[in-house]
Amino acid sequence: NIIVDANGNVKVVDFGLAIIENSSPEWEDSFQCLGTPFFISPEALQGEHTDHRGDLYAVGVTLYQMLTWVIPPDNDAAPPSKLVAGLDTRFDAIVRQAMRGNPDLRYQSAAEIKRDLMAIFK
């Protein structure tokens, strides 16, 4: 849930679920899955350790949806340029890297995604 206001400012209006650091383990254990399924990283869905790279996975899904108007069914979805005629194929590489199944192969920081996106708009 991302909106753009009348001045062109981007706003995140729905953070979905958030867990407070040092929150009660009993509360966390009461749920099997937290979040919007298509935006959850593969490691989180498998109950493995997650970190900030899971958020970068969600950024990749969001970018895919913004470019194509389609939520990708998984991290092996068709490249965005196959769904949108004339779309710069450099977006394909960005989405692919952000949505890699292995977090070690994903972008390691939001700055890396920003760098690659900015290269398209120069």
C-alpha positions as CSV (number, residue, x, y, z in Angstrom):
1,N,0.0,0.0,0.0
2,I,2.0,2.8,-1.4
3,I,0.4,6.1,-2.5
4,V,1.7,9.3,-4.2
5,D,0.2,12.5,-2.8
6,A,-0.7,15.6,-4.8
7,N,2.9,16.9,-4.5
8,G,4.4,13.8,-5.8
9,N,5.6,12.5,-2.5
10,V,5.6,8.7,-2.0
11,K,3.9,7.5,1.2
12,V,3.8,4.0,2.7
13,V,0.3,3.9,4.2
14,D,0.1,0.3,5.4
15,F,2.9,-1.5,7.1
16,G,1.0,-4.7,7.3
17,L,2.5,-6.6,10.3
18,A,5.3,-5.4,12.5
19,I,6.9,-7.2,15.4
20,I,8.3,-5.1,18.2
21,E,11.9,-6.0,19.0
22,N,11.9,-7.9,22.3
23,S,8.2,-8.7,21.9
24,S,6.7,-11.7,23.6
25,P,7.8,-15.0,22.0
26,E,4.4,-16.4,23.0
27,W,2.7,-13.8,20.8
28,E,5.0,-14.5,17.8
29,D,4.6,-18.3,18.2
30,S,0.8,-18.0,18.0
31,F,1.0,-17.3,14.2
32,Q,2.2,-19.7,11.6
33,C,2.7,-17.0,8.9
34,L,2.9,-13.2,9.3
35,G,2.5,-10.9,6.3
36,T,1.0,-10.8,2.9
37,P,2.0,-14.2,1.3
38,F,3.2,-13.0,-2.1
39,F,5.5,-10.5,-0.4
40,I,7.1,-12.8,2.1
41,S,10.6,-14.0,1.3
42,P,11.0,-17.8,0.6
43,E,13.2,-18.2,3.7
44,A,10.4,-16.7,5.9
45,L,7.8,-19.0,4.4
46,Q,10.1,-21.9,5.2
47,G,10.4,-20.8,8.8
48,E,14.1,-20.0,8.4
49,H,16.0,-17.1,9.8
50,T,15.1,-13.8,8.2
51,D,16.8,-10.4,8.1
52,H,16.7,-7.1,6.2
53,R,17.1,-9.0,2.9
54,G,13.6,-10.4,3.3
55,D,12.4,-6.8,3.1
56,L,14.5,-6.4,-0.1
57,Y,12.6,-9.4,-1.5
58,A,9.4,-7.6,-0.8
59,V,10.7,-4.5,-2.6
60,G,11.4,-6.7,-5.6
61,V,7.8,-8.0,-5.5
62,T,6.5,-4.4,-5.2
63,L,8.6,-3.2,-8.1
64,Y,7.3,-6.1,-10.2
65,Q,3.8,-5.2,-9.4
66,M,4.4,-1.5,-10.1
67,L,5.8,-2.3,-13.5
68,T,3.3,-4.9,-14.6
69,W,0.2,-4.5,-12.5
70,V,0.6,-8.2,-11.6
71,I,1.8,-9.7,-8.4
72,P,4.4,-12.3,-9.3
73,P,3.3,-15.8,-8.2
74,D,6.9,-16.7,-7.1
75,N,10.5,-15.7,-7.6
76,D,10.6,-17.5,-10.9
77,A,7.9,-15.3,-12.6
78,A,8.2,-14.1,-16.2
79,P,10.5,-11.0,-16.5
80,P,8.5,-7.7,-16.4
81,S,9.5,-6.8,-19.9
82,K,7.8,-9.9,-21.2
83,L,4.5,-8.6,-19.8
84,V,4.9,-4.9,-20.7
85,A,5.9,-4.0,-24.3
86,G,8.7,-1.5,-24.5
87,L,9.7,-1.8,-20.8
88,D,13.4,-1.3,-20.3
89,T,14.9,-4.8,-19.8
90,R,17.2,-3.4,-17.1
91,F,14.2,-3.6,-14.8
92,D,14.2,-7.4,-15.3
93,A,17.7,-7.7,-13.8
94,I,16.8,-5.5,-10.8
95,V,13.6,-7.5,-10.1
96,R,15.4,-10.8,-10.6
97,Q,18.2,-9.9,-8.2
98,A,15.8,-8.5,-5.5
99,M,13.6,-11.6,-5.7
100,R,16.3,-14.3,-5.7
101,G,15.4,-17.3,-3.5
102,N,18.7,-17.3,-1.8
103,P,19.1,-14.1,0.3
104,D,22.9,-14.3,-0.2
105,L,22.3,-13.7,-3.9
106,R,19.9,-10.9,-3.4
107,Y,20.7,-7.2,-3.1
108,Q,22.3,-6.8,0.3
109,S,21.1,-3.2,0.8
110,A,18.4,-0.8,-0.3
111,A,21.3,1.5,-1.5
112,E,22.2,-1.2,-4.1
113,I,18.7,-1.3,-5.5
114,K,18.6,2.5,-5.6
115,R,21.9,2.6,-7.4
116,D,20.6,0.3,-10.1
117,L,17.3,2.0,-10.5
118,M,18.9,5.4,-10.7
119,A,21.2,4.1,-13.5
120,I,18.0,3.6,-15.6
121,F,16.8,7.1,-15.1
122,K,20.0,8.9,-15.9
